[in-house]
């Protein structure tokens, strides 16, 4: 079993990258890998609970994230600095996600066998 970290750093409806990474995370979990997901930079917008993907002819990202525990993906994290810079409060986030400092993110990344992130 591999430890695989998926890093979501793009806004949720700015293209298909974020959805593709989440889909890949779910597939990895089906194959019994230990999957973690880190939201940072613009990717933290994905965590907001008040979303409606139908407005842009898309799946609603917050509903997809709410399904992650079904795939045994319980290691969800966000960049503390990214949330603070965007003035997002914890009560705007419904899913169980843990805050990580930059040092903690570096430790998380270093502990993984595979790190998946889309192009910048």
DSSP file (Angstrom, degrees, kcal/mol; ACC not computed):
  #  RESIDUE AA STRUCTURE BP1 BP2  ACC     N-H-->O    O-->H-N    N-H-->O    O-->H-N    TCO  KAPPA ALPHA  PHI   PSI    X-CA   Y-CA   Z-CA
    1    1 A X              0   0    0      0, 0.0     2,-0.3     0, 0.0    32,-0.1   0.000 360.0 360.0 360.0 130.7    0.0    0.0    0.0
    2    2 A X        -     0   0    0    111,-0.0    32,-2.4   110,-0.0     2,-0.7  -0.689 360.0-126.4 -98.8 151.8    1.4    3.4   -1.0
    3    3 A X  E     -a   34   0A   0     -2,-0.3   111,-2.0    30,-0.2   110,-2.0  -0.897  34.7-174.0 -93.7 117.6    0.9    6.7    0.7
    4    4 A X  E     -ab  35 114A   0     30,-2.7    32,-2.5    -2,-0.7     2,-0.5  -0.964  11.0-163.4-122.2 127.4   -0.4    9.1   -2.0
    5    5 A X  E     -ab  36 115A   0    109,-2.6   111,-3.4    -2,-0.5     2,-0.5  -0.927   2.8-160.8-109.7 129.5   -1.0   12.8   -1.5
    6    6 A X  E     -ab  37 116A   0     30,-2.5    32,-2.9    -2,-0.5     2,-0.6  -0.946   8.2-155.6-107.7 126.9   -3.1   14.8   -3.9
    7    7 A X  E     -ab  38 117A   0    109,-3.0     2,-0.7    -2,-0.5   111,-0.6  -0.913   3.7-163.9-108.6 118.2   -2.6   18.6   -3.9
    8    8 A X  E     +a   39   0A   0     30,-3.0    32,-2.6    -2,-0.6    35,-0.2  -0.893  26.4 151.0-101.1 114.0   -5.4   20.8   -5.1
    9    9 A X        +     0   0    0     -2,-0.7    33,-1.0    30,-0.2    34,-0.3   0.384  45.8  84.5-125.7   0.8   -4.2   24.3   -5.8
   10   10 A X  S    S-     0   0    0     32,-0.2    36,-0.2    33,-0.1    30,-0.1  -0.771  88.7 -94.6-104.0 151.5   -6.6   25.5   -8.5
   11   11 A X    >   -     0   0    0     -2,-0.3     3,-1.4     1,-0.1     7,-0.3  -0.314  41.4-114.2 -60.1 147.1  -10.0   27.1   -8.0
   12   12 A X  T 3  S+     0   0    0     30,-0.3     3,-0.3     1,-0.3     7,-0.2   0.767 108.6  32.4 -62.8 -30.9  -12.7   24.4   -8.2
   13   13 A X  T 3  S+     0   0    0      1,-0.2    -1,-0.3     5,-0.1     3,-0.1   0.119  89.8  96.8-114.3  21.7  -14.5   25.6  -11.3
   14   14 A X  S <  S-     0   0    0     -3,-1.4     2,-0.3     1,-0.2    -1,-0.2   0.376 102.8 -41.5 -91.1   4.3  -11.6   27.1  -13.3
   15   15 A X  S    S-     0   0    0     -3,-0.3     4,-0.3    -4,-0.1     3,-0.2  -0.956  73.1 -72.7 158.4-169.8  -11.1   23.9  -15.3
   16   16 A X  S  > S+     0   0    0     -2,-0.3     4,-2.6     1,-0.2     5,-0.2   0.545  97.6  94.7 -93.9  -7.1  -11.1   20.2  -14.9
   17   17 A X  H  > S+     0   0    0      1,-0.2     4,-2.2     2,-0.2     5,-0.2   0.894  85.3  46.8 -55.7 -47.6   -7.8   19.8  -13.0
   18   18 A X  H  > S+     0   0    0     -7,-0.3     4,-2.2     1,-0.2    -1,-0.2   0.922 114.1  47.4 -64.1 -44.0   -9.3   19.8   -9.5
   19   19 A X  H  > S+     0   0    0     -4,-0.3     4,-2.7    -7,-0.2    -1,-0.2   0.900 111.0  52.4 -63.1 -40.0  -12.0   17.3  -10.4
   20   20 A X  H  X S+     0   0    0     -4,-2.6     4,-2.3     2,-0.2    -1,-0.2   0.891 109.2  49.1 -64.5 -39.4   -9.5   15.0  -12.2
   21   21 A X  H  X S+     0   0    0     -4,-2.2     4,-2.2    -5,-0.2    -1,-0.2   0.910 112.4  47.6 -66.4 -41.4   -7.3   15.0   -9.1
   22   22 A X  H  X S+     0   0    0     -4,-2.2     4,-2.2     2,-0.2    -2,-0.2   0.912 111.5  50.8 -66.1 -41.4  -10.2   14.1   -6.8
   23   23 A X  H  X S+     0   0    0     -4,-2.7     4,-2.1     1,-0.2    -2,-0.2   0.916 110.7  49.5 -60.1 -42.8  -11.3   11.4   -9.2
   24   24 A X  H  X S+     0   0    0     -4,-2.3     4,-2.6     1,-0.2    -2,-0.2   0.884 108.2  53.7 -63.2 -38.8   -7.8   10.0   -9.2
   25   25 A X  H  X S+     0   0    0     -4,-2.2     4,-2.2     1,-0.2    -1,-0.2   0.914 108.4  49.3 -62.3 -42.4   -7.8   10.1   -5.4
   26   26 A X  H  X S+     0   0    0     -4,-2.2     4,-1.9     2,-0.2    -2,-0.2   0.903 111.1  49.2 -64.9 -40.6  -11.0    8.1   -5.3
   27   27 A X  H  X S+     0   0    0     -4,-2.1     4,-1.5     2,-0.2    -2,-0.2   0.918 110.2  51.4 -63.5 -43.2   -9.6    5.5   -7.7
   28   28 A X  H  <>S+     0   0    0     -4,-2.6     5,-2.0     1,-0.2    -2,-0.2   0.901 109.3  50.6 -59.6 -41.0   -6.4    5.2   -5.6
   29   29 A X  H ><5S+     0   0    0     -4,-2.2     3,-1.9     1,-0.2    -1,-0.2   0.869 103.6  58.2 -66.6 -36.3   -8.5    4.7   -2.5
   30   30 A X  H 3<5S+     0   0    0     -4,-1.9    -1,-0.2     1,-0.3    -2,-0.2   0.867 103.3  53.8 -59.9 -35.0  -10.4    1.9   -4.2
   31   31 A X  T 3<5S-     0   0    0     -4,-1.5    -1,-0.3    -3,-0.2    -2,-0.2   0.158 124.7-108.2 -87.4  19.8   -7.1    0.1   -4.8
   32   32 A X  T < 5 +     0   0    0     -3,-1.9     2,-0.2     1,-0.2    -3,-0.2   0.738  67.1 148.8  64.3  30.9   -6.5    0.4   -1.0
   33   33 A X      < -     0   0    0     -5,-2.0     2,-0.9   -32,-0.1    -1,-0.2  -0.594  58.1-107.4 -84.8 157.3   -3.8    3.1   -1.0
   34   34 A X  E     -a    3   0A   0    -32,-2.4   -30,-2.7    -2,-0.2     2,-0.4  -0.778  46.8-165.1 -86.1 105.9   -3.6    5.5    1.9
   35   35 A X  E     +a    4   0A   0     -2,-0.9    40,-0.7    37,-0.3     2,-0.3  -0.786  15.6 178.4-104.9 134.7   -4.8    8.7    0.3
   36   36 A X  E     -ac   5  75A   0    -32,-2.5   -30,-2.5    -2,-0.4     2,-0.4  -0.941  12.2-154.6-126.1 152.2   -4.5   12.2    1.6
   37   37 A X  E     -ac   6  76A   0     38,-2.5    40,-2.8    -2,-0.3     2,-0.5  -0.997   5.1-166.4-130.7 130.0   -5.7   15.5    0.0
   38   38 A X  E     -ac   7  77A   0    -32,-2.9   -30,-3.0    -2,-0.4     2,-0.5  -0.969   5.0-159.0-117.2 125.7   -4.2   18.9    0.6
   39   39 A X  E     +ac   8  78A   0     38,-2.5    40,-2.4    -2,-0.5     2,-0.3  -0.905  27.4 150.9-103.2 125.3   -6.0   22.1   -0.5
   40   40 A X    >   +     0   0    0    -32,-2.6     3,-2.0    -2,-0.5     5,-0.1  -0.949  45.6   7.4-148.8 169.7   -3.8   25.1   -0.8
   41   41 A X  G >  S-     0   0    0     -2,-0.3     3,-1.5     1,-0.3     4,-0.2  -0.319 133.9 -12.3  53.8-135.7   -3.6   28.4   -2.8
   42   42 A X  G >  S+     0   0    0    -33,-1.0     3,-1.5     1,-0.3   -30,-0.3   0.673 126.2  79.9 -68.4 -15.2   -6.8   28.9   -4.9
   43   43 A X  G X  S+     0   0    0     -3,-2.0     3,-1.7   -34,-0.3    -1,-0.3   0.719  73.6  75.4 -64.3 -20.9   -7.7   25.3   -4.2
   44   44 A X  G X  S+     0   0    0     -3,-1.5     3,-1.6     1,-0.3     4,-0.3   0.743  79.6  72.4 -65.7 -20.0   -9.0   26.2   -0.7
   45   45 A X  G X  S+     0   0    0     -3,-1.5     3,-1.2     1,-0.3    -1,-0.3   0.756  83.7  71.2 -63.2 -21.5  -12.1   27.8   -2.4
   46   46 A X  G <  S+     0   0    0     -3,-1.7    -1,-0.3     1,-0.2    -2,-0.2   0.743  88.4  62.9 -63.5 -23.5  -13.1   24.1   -3.1
   47   47 A X  G <  S+     0   0    0     -3,-1.6    47,-0.5    -4,-0.2    48,-0.4   0.614  72.9 115.5 -81.6 -13.5  -13.9   23.8    0.6
   48   48 A X  B <   -E   93   0B   0     -3,-1.2    45,-0.2    -4,-0.3    14,-0.1  -0.325  57.6-148.7 -62.8 137.3  -16.7   26.3    0.8
   49   49 A X  S    S+     0   0    0     43,-2.7     2,-1.3     1,-0.2    -1,-0.1   0.701  81.5  74.6 -81.1 -19.9  -20.0   24.8    1.7
   50   50 A X        +     0   0    0     42,-0.3     2,-0.3     2,-0.0    -1,-0.2  -0.634  69.3 133.9 -98.5  78.2  -22.2   27.2   -0.3
   51   51 A X        -     0   0    0     -2,-1.3     2,-0.2    -3,-0.1     9,-0.1  -0.899  35.8-172.1-126.6 153.2  -21.6   26.0   -3.9
   52   52 A X    >   -     0   0    0     -2,-0.3     3,-1.5     7,-0.1     4,-0.3  -0.735   1.6-177.9-145.1  93.5  -23.8   25.3   -6.9
   53   53 A X  G > >S+     0   0    0      1,-0.3     5,-2.1    -2,-0.2     3,-1.8   0.737  76.5  75.5 -63.9 -24.1  -21.9   23.7   -9.8
   54   54 A X  G > 5S+     0   0    0      1,-0.3     3,-1.5     3,-0.2    -1,-0.3   0.783  82.2  69.3 -60.6 -25.6  -25.1   23.7  -11.9
   55   55 A X  G < 5S+     0   0    0     -3,-1.5    -1,-0.3     1,-0.3    -2,-0.2   0.771 111.6  31.3 -63.7 -24.3  -24.7   27.4  -12.4
   56   56 A X  G < 5S-     0   0    0     -3,-1.8    -1,-0.3    -4,-0.3    -2,-0.2   0.018 121.1-103.5-120.1  25.1  -21.6   26.7  -14.5
   57   57 A X  T < 5S+     0   0    0     -3,-1.5     2,-0.3     1,-0.2    -3,-0.2   0.917  85.0 113.9  54.8  49.9  -22.9   23.3  -15.9
   58   58 A X  S   <S-     0   0    0     -5,-2.1    -1,-0.2    -6,-0.1    -2,-0.2  -0.893  75.1 -85.9-140.1 166.7  -20.6   21.3  -13.5
   59   59 A X        -     0   0    0     -2,-0.3     2,-0.7    -3,-0.1    -7,-0.1  -0.438  53.6-103.5 -67.0 152.6  -20.8   18.9  -10.6
   60   60 A X    >>  -     0   0    0      1,-0.2     4,-1.6    -2,-0.1     3,-0.8  -0.745  28.7-151.1 -83.9 116.2  -21.0   20.7   -7.3
   61   61 A X  H 3> S+     0   0    0     -2,-0.7     4,-2.4     1,-0.3     5,-0.2   0.855  91.1  56.5 -58.6 -42.4  -17.5   20.4   -5.8
   62   62 A X  H 3> S+     0   0    0      1,-0.2     4,-1.7     2,-0.2    -1,-0.3   0.835 106.4  51.7 -63.3 -31.2  -18.6   20.5   -2.2
   63   63 A X  H <> S+     0   0    0     -3,-0.8     4,-0.8     2,-0.2    -1,-0.2   0.879 108.5  50.8 -71.2 -37.9  -20.9   17.4   -2.8
   64   64 A X  H >< S+     0   0    0     -4,-1.6     3,-0.8     1,-0.2     4,-0.4   0.925 111.1  48.6 -63.4 -44.1  -18.0   15.5   -4.4
   65   65 A X  H >< S+     0   0    0     -4,-2.4     3,-1.4     1,-0.2     4,-0.3   0.866 103.9  60.1 -65.1 -35.6  -15.8   16.3   -1.4
   66   66 A X  H 3< S+     0   0    0     -4,-1.7     3,-0.4     1,-0.3    -1,-0.2   0.755 101.3  56.5 -63.5 -22.9  -18.5   15.2    1.1
   67   67 A X  T XX S+     0   0    0     -4,-0.8     3,-1.4    -3,-0.8     4,-0.6   0.579  79.6  92.8 -84.1 -10.4  -18.4   11.7   -0.6
   68   68 A X  G X4>S+     0   0    0     -3,-1.4     5,-2.0    -4,-0.4     3,-1.6   0.852  77.1  59.8 -57.2 -39.2  -14.7   11.2    0.1
   69   69 A X  G >45S+     0   0    0     -3,-0.4     3,-1.8    -4,-0.3    -1,-0.3   0.810  94.7  65.8 -59.9 -26.0  -15.2    9.4    3.4
   70   70 A X  G <45S+     0   0    0     -3,-1.4    -1,-0.3     1,-0.3    -2,-0.2   0.806 103.7  46.2 -60.8 -29.1  -17.2    6.8    1.5
   71   71 A X  G <<5S-     0   0    0     -3,-1.6    -1,-0.3    -4,-0.6    -2,-0.2   0.199 124.4-106.6 -96.1  13.3  -13.9    6.0   -0.2
   72   72 A X  T < 5S+     0   0    0     -3,-1.8     2,-1.0     1,-0.2   -37,-0.3   0.812  74.3 143.2  61.3  32.4  -12.0    5.9    3.1
   73   73 A X      < +     0   0    0     -5,-2.0    -1,-0.2     1,-0.2    -2,-0.1  -0.832   6.9 143.0-101.2  94.7  -10.4    9.2    2.3
   74   74 A X        +     0   0    0     -2,-1.0     2,-1.4   -39,-0.3    -1,-0.2   0.469  40.6  92.8-111.3  -6.9  -10.3   10.8    5.7
   75   75 A X  E     +c   36   0A   0    -40,-0.7   -38,-2.5    -3,-0.2     2,-0.4  -0.655  52.2 156.8 -93.6  81.9   -7.0   12.6    5.6
   76   76 A X  E     +c   37   0A   0     -2,-1.4    22,-2.7    20,-0.3     2,-0.3  -0.917  12.8 174.0-111.5 132.1   -8.1   16.0    4.3
   77   77 A X  E     -cd  38  98A   0    -40,-2.8   -38,-2.5    -2,-0.4     2,-0.3  -0.917  16.0-159.3-135.2 156.4   -6.0   19.1    4.9
   78   78 A X  E     -cd  39  99A   0     20,-2.3    22,-2.5    -2,-0.3     2,-0.6  -0.982  31.9-104.7-135.1 153.9   -5.8   22.8    4.0
   79   79 A X  E  >  - d   0 100A   0    -40,-2.4     4,-2.0    -2,-0.3     5,-0.2  -0.640  23.9-150.8 -75.4 118.8   -3.1   25.3    4.0
   80   80 A X  H  > S+     0   0    0     20,-2.7     4,-2.3    -2,-0.6     5,-0.2   0.896  96.0  50.2 -57.2 -44.3   -3.6   27.6    7.0
   81   81 A X  H  > S+     0   0    0     19,-0.4     4,-2.8     1,-0.2    -1,-0.2   0.891 108.2  52.8 -64.2 -40.1   -2.0   30.6    5.3
   82   82 A X  H  > S+     0   0    0      2,-0.2     4,-1.3     1,-0.2    -1,-0.2   0.902 110.9  46.7 -64.3 -40.9   -4.1   30.1    2.1
   83   83 A X  H  <>S+     0   0    0     -4,-2.0     5,-2.2     2,-0.2     4,-0.3   0.928 114.5  47.3 -65.0 -45.3   -7.3   30.2    4.2
   84   84 A X  H ><5S+     0   0    0     -4,-2.3     3,-1.2     1,-0.2    -2,-0.2   0.904 109.1  53.1 -64.9 -42.1   -6.2   33.2    6.2
   85   85 A X  H 3<5S+     0   0    0     -4,-2.8    -1,-0.2     1,-0.3    -2,-0.2   0.825 113.4  44.1 -62.8 -31.2   -5.1   35.2    3.1
   86   86 A X  T 3<5S-     0   0    0     -4,-1.3    -1,-0.3    -5,-0.2    -2,-0.2   0.368 109.4-124.7 -96.0   4.3   -8.5   34.6    1.5
   87   87 A X  T < 5 +     0   0    0     -3,-1.2     2,-0.5    -4,-0.3    -3,-0.2   0.874  51.8 160.1  53.9  43.4  -10.4   35.4    4.7
   88   88 A X      < -     0   0    0     -5,-2.2     2,-0.3    -6,-0.1    -1,-0.2  -0.826  28.2-146.5 -92.9 131.2  -12.3   32.1    4.7
   89   89 A X    >   -     0   0    0     -2,-0.5     3,-1.9     1,-0.1     4,-0.1  -0.671  20.9-116.9 -99.5 156.2  -13.6   31.2    8.1
   90   90 A X  G >  S+     0   0    0      1,-0.3     3,-1.8    -2,-0.3    -1,-0.1   0.794 111.9  64.9 -59.9 -30.6  -14.0   27.6    9.5
   91   91 A X  G 3  S+     0   0    0      1,-0.3    -1,-0.3     3,-0.0   -42,-0.0   0.552  92.6  63.4 -74.8  -3.4  -17.8   28.0    9.6
   92   92 A X  G <  S+     0   0    0     -3,-1.9   -43,-2.7     1,-0.1     2,-0.5   0.401  94.5  74.2 -91.4   0.8  -17.8   28.2    5.8
   93   93 A X  B <   +E   48   0B   0     -3,-1.8   -45,-0.1   -45,-0.2     4,-0.1  -0.965  52.2 176.5-120.8 121.5  -16.4   24.7    5.6
   94   94 A X        +     0   0    0    -47,-0.5     2,-0.1    -2,-0.5    -1,-0.1   0.740  56.4  83.4 -94.8 -26.1  -18.7   21.7    6.4
   95   95 A X  S    S-     0   0    0    -48,-0.4     2,-0.8     1,-0.1   -29,-0.1  -0.465  91.2-101.2 -81.9 152.4  -16.3   18.8    5.7
   96   96 A X        +     0   0    0     -2,-0.1     2,-0.4   -30,-0.1   -20,-0.3  -0.609  59.2 156.2 -74.2 110.5  -13.9   17.5    8.3
   97   97 A X        -     0   0    0     -2,-0.8     2,-0.4    -4,-0.1   -20,-0.2  -0.993  33.8-134.3-139.9 141.8  -10.5   19.0    7.2
   98   98 A X  E     -d   77   0A   0    -22,-2.7   -20,-2.3    -2,-0.4     2,-0.3  -0.798  17.6-124.8-104.9 138.9   -7.4   19.8    9.3
   99   99 A X  E     -d   78   0A   0     -2,-0.4     2,-0.4   -22,-0.2   -20,-0.2  -0.586  27.0-167.5 -78.5 136.8   -5.4   23.0    9.1
  100  100 A X  E     -d   79   0A   0    -22,-2.5   -20,-2.7    -2,-0.3   -19,-0.4  -0.990  13.6-139.2-128.4 137.0   -1.7   22.7    8.4
  101  101 A X     >  -     0   0    0     -2,-0.4     4,-2.2   -22,-0.2     5,-0.2  -0.287  40.1 -97.4 -75.3 173.0    1.1   25.2    8.7
  102  102 A X  H  > S+     0   0    0      1,-0.2     4,-2.2     2,-0.2     5,-0.2   0.916 126.7  50.2 -60.0 -43.8    3.8   25.4    6.0
  103  103 A X  H  > S+     0   0    0      1,-0.2     4,-1.9     2,-0.2    -1,-0.2   0.904 110.3  49.5 -62.2 -41.6    6.1   23.3    8.1
  104  104 A X  H  > S+     0   0    0      2,-0.2     4,-2.4     1,-0.2    -1,-0.2   0.868 109.3  52.7 -65.7 -36.3    3.4   20.7    8.6
  105  105 A X  H  X S+     0   0    0     -4,-2.2     4,-2.9     2,-0.2     5,-0.2   0.915 107.8  51.3 -64.4 -42.0    2.7   20.6    4.9
  106  106 A X  H  X S+     0   0    0     -4,-2.2     4,-2.3     1,-0.2    -2,-0.2   0.895 110.7  48.5 -61.6 -39.9    6.4   20.0    4.2
  107  107 A X  H  X S+     0   0    0     -4,-1.9     4,-1.3     2,-0.2    -1,-0.2   0.902 111.4  50.1 -66.0 -41.5    6.4   17.1    6.7
  108  108 A X  H  < S+     0   0    0     -4,-2.4     3,-0.5     2,-0.2     4,-0.3   0.940 112.2  47.0 -61.5 -47.8    3.2   15.6    5.1
  109  109 A X  H >< S+     0   0    0     -4,-2.9     3,-1.4     1,-0.2    -2,-0.2   0.910 110.3  52.8 -61.2 -43.2    4.7   15.9    1.6
  110  110 A X  H 3< S+     0   0    0     -4,-2.3    -1,-0.2     1,-0.3    -2,-0.2   0.764 104.6  56.9 -65.0 -25.2    8.0   14.3    2.8
  111  111 A X  T 3< S+     0   0    0     -4,-1.3    -1,-0.3    -3,-0.5     2,-0.2   0.452  90.6  96.8 -86.4  -0.3    6.2   11.3    4.3
  112  112 A X    <   -     0   0    0     -3,-1.4  -108,-0.2    -4,-0.3     3,-0.1  -0.582  61.1-152.9 -93.5 151.7    4.4   10.4    1.0
  113  113 A X  S    S+     0   0    0   -110,-2.0     2,-0.4     1,-0.3  -109,-0.2   0.812  90.2  19.8 -82.1 -36.2    5.4    7.7   -1.5
  114  114 A X  E     -b    4   0A   0   -111,-2.0  -109,-2.6     2,-0.0     2,-0.5  -0.999  64.4-164.2-137.4 136.5    3.7    9.6   -4.3
  115  115 A X  E     -b    5   0A   0     -2,-0.4     2,-0.5  -111,-0.2  -109,-0.2  -0.989  10.2-165.8-121.7 122.7    2.6   13.3   -4.6
  116  116 A X  E     +b    6   0A   0   -111,-3.4  -109,-3.0    -2,-0.5     2,-0.3  -0.933  19.3 152.6-112.7 126.4    0.2   14.2   -7.3
  117  117 A X  E     -b    7   0A   0     -2,-0.5  -109,-0.1  -111,-0.2     3,-0.1  -0.987  37.9-118.1-147.5 147.0   -0.4   17.8   -8.3
  118  118 A X        -     0   0    0   -111,-0.6  -100,-0.0    -2,-0.3     2,-0.0  -0.208  46.9 -74.2 -78.0 174.6   -1.5   19.4  -11.5
  119  119 A X              0   0    0      1,-0.1    -1,-0.2    -2,-0.0  -102,-0.0  -0.317 360.0 360.0 -67.1 153.4    0.5   21.8  -13.6
  120  120 A X              0   0    0     -3,-0.1    -1,-0.1  -110,-0.0    -2,-0.0   0.461 360.0 360.0 -80.1 360.0    0.8   25.4  -12.4
